[in-house]
Amino acid sequence: MTSPPPPRSNDPIHVPVLLDVALFLLASHDGGAYVDGTFGAGGYTRAILDAAECSVLAIDRDPDAVARGQKMVGDYPGRLNVVRGRFGDLAELVDDNSVDGSSIDGVALDLGVSSPQLDEDQRGFSFRANGPLDMRMEQDGPSAADLVNTADESDLADIIHNFGEERRARRVARAIIDARNTAPIETTAQLANIVRRVVPKSRDGIDPATRTFQGLRIHVNDELGELRRGLAAAETVLRPGGRLIVVSFHSLEDRCVKTFLRDRSGGAPRGSRHMPDTGETQAPSFKLLSRSGITPDADELRRNPRARSARLRAAERTSAPVHSDPKSKLGVAA
């Protein structure tokens, strides 16, 4: 596997996590049709298009990302279409953009927050610099500030615990309520300092505010619901032999992907004496390309510290019908 070529046009340099292994597993080829469900800074899209004479439908819910993507379209005449939308609606977007939904050769999902979103203080995703407490990927709807200033204590605690995996969630929620009774919480610095006062520093050096920010962001953007819908949509549009590549950045995402692929590849647990096997099974719709998740090597971690929690999972679509369990929890809380 070779390093990706330098970016064209005036795009900033941005190399996604686990790019080389993702390209290898995606196996893009001339004439292929691919979907990048999380366009972001365009790293995966550009790498796929540079690897073969193929086409990409790039999707992003963030209007800023879509605007950046339009600048790339001229670099790949007739091969790139960048559209605004959610990857959970991937099947509809494929159809709306005149792509044959039965001939998609690959779907790539690079989950979480993009580098531009993290690096732009005004977007309110990061606690490392002060900015408005926003966190909305679509720049629409209720913000994180709306949430922390209006939700009741028990709801806040549940969100921070369930989506942020913060063990001291109830203490954090109480501190938020106490603070907002004095003045509205409007900035990332305000919230981060509130959390740091009640959550001790960890030995691994991770900021005490990390898990709270993660929990609020996931809730504001319905990220796990979107992931469940996106995985099911990928199963629908991929042709037999098509590849699904998913890069996740925390255990909730990875558990969701792992459970989905386990279930779709025939690896789901069978019945027990408490819940007997009914004998009703569906043929596997995916074949795993790696038994366990793939993580960055030491060299990549040195080059990109943001890669430290990344894990890639990949599978190949079989010719079996789509599974008929759309209400599956896929390993996460609804």
C-alpha positions in Angstrom: 0.0 0.0 0.0 1.3 3.4 -0.9 0.8 6.8 0.7 -2.0 8.9 -0.7 -1.1 11.6 -3.3 -1.0 15.2 -2.1 -4.3 17.1 -2.2 -5.3 19.1 -5.3 -6.9 22.5 -5.5 -6.6 24.6 -2.3 -7.8 21.9 0.1 -6.0 21.7 3.4 -3.9 18.6 4.0 -5.9 16.1 5.9 -5.1 12.4 5.9 -7.9 10.3 7.5 -7.1 7.6 10.2 -6.3 4.1 8.8 -6.5 5.4 5.3 -4.1 2.9 3.7 -5.7 -0.2 5.2 -9.2 1.2 4.4 -8.3 1.6 0.7 -6.8 -1.9 0.6 -9.9 -3.5 2.0 -12.3 -1.3 -0.1 -10.5 -2.6 -3.2 -11.6 0.3 -5.4 -11.4 -0.5 -9.1 -12.0 1.2 -12.5 -15.6 1.6 -13.2 -16.7 1.1 -9.6 -19.3 3.1 -7.8 -18.6 4.1 -4.2 -20.3 6.0 -1.4 -18.4 8.1 1.2 -21.1 8.5 3.8 -19.1 10.9 5.9 -17.3 13.3 3.5 -15.9 15.6 6.2 -12.6 17.1 4.8 -12.8 14.8 1.8 -9.8 12.6 2.6 -11.5 9.2 1.9 -13.3 10.5 -1.2 -10.1 11.9 -2.7 -8.1 8.7 -1.9 -10.8 6.5 -3.5 -11.0 8.6 -6.7 -7.2 8.7 -6.9 -6.9 5.0 -6.5 -9.0 4.1 -9.6 -11.1 5.6 -12.4 -14.3 5.2 -10.4 -17.1 7.4 -9.1 -18.0 8.6 -5.6 -21.3 9.8 -4.1 -20.1 11.8 -1.1 -22.6 12.6 1.7 -22.3 15.0 4.6 -24.9 16.5 6.9 -22.6 19.6 7.6 -23.2 22.4 5.1 -19.6 23.6 5.5 -18.3 20.2 4.4 -20.6 20.1 1.4 -19.4 23.6 0.4 -15.8 22.4 0.6 -16.7 19.4 -1.4 -18.0 21.4 -4.3 -14.5 22.8 -4.7 -13.3 19.2 -5.3 -15.8 18.4 -8.0 -13.8 20.1 -10.7 -10.8 17.9 -9.9 -12.8 14.8 -10.9 -15.1 15.7 -13.8 -18.1 13.4 -14.0 -16.8 11.2 -11.2 -17.7 13.1 -8.0 -21.1 14.2 -6.6 -21.2 15.8 -3.2 -24.6 16.1 -1.6 -26.0 17.3 1.8 -27.7 14.6 3.8 -27.4 12.0 6.5 -25.7 8.7 5.8 -28.7 7.0 7.6 -30.6 8.1 4.4 -27.9 6.6 2.2 -30.3 4.3 0.3 -32.6 7.3 -0.6 -29.7 9.5 -1.5 -28.3 6.9 -3.8 -31.7 6.7 -5.5 -32.3 10.4 -5.6 -28.9 11.0 -7.3 -29.5 8.5 -10.1 -27.0 5.9 -8.8 -28.0 2.3 -9.4 -28.6 1.1 -5.9 -27.8 -2.5 -6.9 -24.4 -1.7 -8.2 -22.6 0.1 -5.3 -19.1 -1.4 -4.9 -18.2 0.1 -1.6 -19.4 2.2 1.3 -17.0 4.0 3.6 -18.1 5.5 7.0 -15.5 7.5 9.0 -17.5 8.2 12.1 -17.4 10.9 14.7 -16.3 14.6 14.4 -14.3 15.7 11.4 -11.0 17.6 11.8 -12.5 20.9 10.5 -15.3 20.6 13.0 -12.8 20.1 15.9 -10.5 22.8 14.7 -13.0 25.5 14.2 -13.7 27.0 17.7 -17.0 28.5 16.5 -18.5 25.0 16.0 -18.3 24.3 19.7 -17.1 20.7 19.5 -13.9 21.1 21.3 -13.1 22.1 24.9 -9.5 22.9 24.0 -10.4 26.4 22.9 -13.2 28.6 23.9 -16.2 28.9 21.6 -20.0 28.8 21.6 -21.4 25.6 23.1 -23.0 24.4 19.8 -21.9 20.9 18.6 -24.5 20.7 15.9 -23.2 18.9 12.8 -26.1 20.2 10.6 -25.9 23.7 12.2 -29.7 23.3 12.8 -32.0 22.3 15.6 -31.3 22.4 19.4 -27.7 23.0 20.3 -25.6 21.6 23.2 -26.2 24.9 25.0 -30.0 24.4 24.7 -29.6 21.0 26.1 -27.5 21.8 29.2 -29.6 24.9 30.0 -33.0 23.2 29.7 -32.8 19.5 30.4 -33.6 18.2 33.9 -30.9 16.7 36.1 -31.9 13.1 35.6 -32.0 13.4 31.8 -28.6 15.1 31.7 -27.1 12.4 33.9 -28.5 9.7 31.7 -27.2 11.3 28.5 -23.7 11.8 30.0 -23.6 8.3 31.4 -25.1 6.4 28.5 -23.4 8.3 25.6 -20.3 9.6 27.3 -19.7 6.6 29.5 -18.9 9.0 32.3 -19.0 7.2 35.7 -19.5 10.4 37.6 -22.4 11.5 35.4 -24.8 12.3 38.2 -22.2 14.5 39.9 -21.6 16.3 36.5 -25.3 16.8 36.0 -25.7 18.3 39.5 -22.8 20.7 38.8 -24.4 21.8 35.6 -27.7 22.5 37.2 -26.0 24.5 40.0 -24.0 26.5 37.5 -26.9 27.3 35.2 -29.0 28.5 38.2 -26.4 31.3 38.5 -26.0 32.1 34.8 -26.6 30.3 31.4 -23.9 28.0 30.2 -23.0 29.4 26.8 -19.4 28.5 26.0 -17.3 25.4 25.8 -14.9 26.8 28.3 -17.7 27.3 30.9 -18.9 23.7 30.5 -15.4 22.2 30.5 -14.5 24.1 33.7 -17.7 23.0 35.4 -16.9 19.3 34.6 -13.2 19.7 35.6 -14.3 20.8 39.1 -16.1 17.6 39.8 -14.3 15.0 37.7 -10.7 14.2 38.8 -7.8 14.0 36.2 -7.2 10.6 34.9 -3.8 8.9 34.9 -3.8 8.6 31.1 -3.9 12.4 30.6 -7.3 12.5 29.0 -9.1 15.7 29.9 -11.9 15.2 32.5 -14.4 17.0 30.2 -13.9 14.5 27.3 -16.6 12.1 28.2 -19.2 14.7 29.0 -18.6 16.5 25.7 -18.8 13.2 23.9 -22.1 12.3 25.5 -23.7 15.7 24.7 -22.5 15.6 21.1 -23.8 12.1 20.5 -27.2 13.1 21.8 -27.4 16.4 20.0 -26.7 14.7 16.7 -28.4 11.4 17.3 -25.1 9.8 16.2 -25.9 6.2 17.3 -29.3 6.3 15.8 -27.8 7.5 12.6 -25.2 4.8 12.7 -27.8 2.1 13.1 -29.7 3.4 10.1 -26.6 3.9 8.1 -25.4 0.3 8.6 -28.8 -1.1 7.5 -28.8 1.2 4.5 -25.3 0.0 3.4 -26.6 -3.5 3.5 -29.4 -2.5 1.2 -27.3 -0.7 -1.5 -24.2 -2.9 -1.7 -24.0 -5.3 -4.5 -22.7 -8.9 -3.9 -19.0 -8.6 -3.4 -19.3 -4.9 -2.4 -17.3 -3.8 0.7 -18.4 -1.9 3.8 -15.6 -0.1 5.7 -16.4 1.6 9.1 -13.9 3.5 11.3 -15.1 4.2 14.8 -13.6 6.2 17.6 -15.2 5.1 20.8 -16.6 1.9 22.3 -20.3 2.7 21.7 -19.8 3.1 18.0 -17.5 0.1 17.7 -19.9 -2.1 19.7 -22.7 -1.1 17.3 -20.7 -1.9 14.2 -19.3 -5.1 15.7 -22.8 -6.4 16.7 -24.3 -5.5 13.3 -21.5 -7.3 11.4 -21.6 -10.3 13.8 -25.3 -10.7 13.3 -25.2 -10.2 9.5 -22.3 -12.7 9.1 -23.9 -15.5 11.0 -22.0 -15.1 14.2 -24.9 -14.1 16.5 -25.3 -16.3 19.6 -27.7 -19.2 19.2 -30.5 -20.1 21.6 -30.0 -21.3 25.2 -32.2 -23.3 27.6 -33.6 -20.0 28.7 -34.3 -18.8 25.1 -34.4 -21.9 22.8 -33.3 -21.7 19.2 -36.3 -21.5 17.0 -34.4 -22.8 14.0 -35.4 -19.6 12.0 -32.1 -18.2 10.6 -31.3 -15.9 7.8 -28.4 -16.5 5.4 -25.4 -14.2 6.2 -25.6 -11.0 4.2 -22.0 -10.1 5.0 -18.7 -12.0 5.2 -16.2 -10.5 7.7 -12.9 -9.3 6.2 -11.2 -9.2 9.6 -12.3 -11.1 12.7 -11.3 -8.3 15.1 -11.1 -4.6 14.6 -7.9 -3.1 13.0 -6.2 -0.3 15.0 -3.5 2.2 14.0 0.1 1.1 14.2 2.8 3.0 16.2 3.9 5.0 13.2 0.4 6.4 12.6 -0.1 7.1 16.2 3.1 9.2 16.2 1.9 11.1 13.2 -1.7 11.6 14.3 -2.5 11.5 18.0 -6.3 11.7 17.2 -6.0 8.1 15.9 -5.4 6.6 19.3 -8.9 5.3 19.8 -9.7 4.4 16.1 -10.8 1.0 15.1 -11.7 -0.2 11.6 -14.1 -3.0 10.8 -14.8 -4.3 7.3 -17.0 -6.8 5.6 -18.0 -8.0 2.1 -21.6 -8.2 1.0 -22.9 -11.7 0.0 -25.7 -12.5 -2.4 -28.1 -13.2 0.5 -31.2 -11.0 0.9 -31.2 -8.1 3.3 -32.0 -9.2 6.9 -35.5 -8.4 8.1 -34.7 -7.1 11.6 -34.8 -3.3 11.3 -35.6 -2.9 15.0 -32.4 -4.6 16.1 -30.7 -2.6 18.8 -27.3 -3.4 17.3 -25.6 -3.4 20.6 -26.5 0.1 21.7 -29.2 1.7 23.8 -32.0 3.3 21.7 
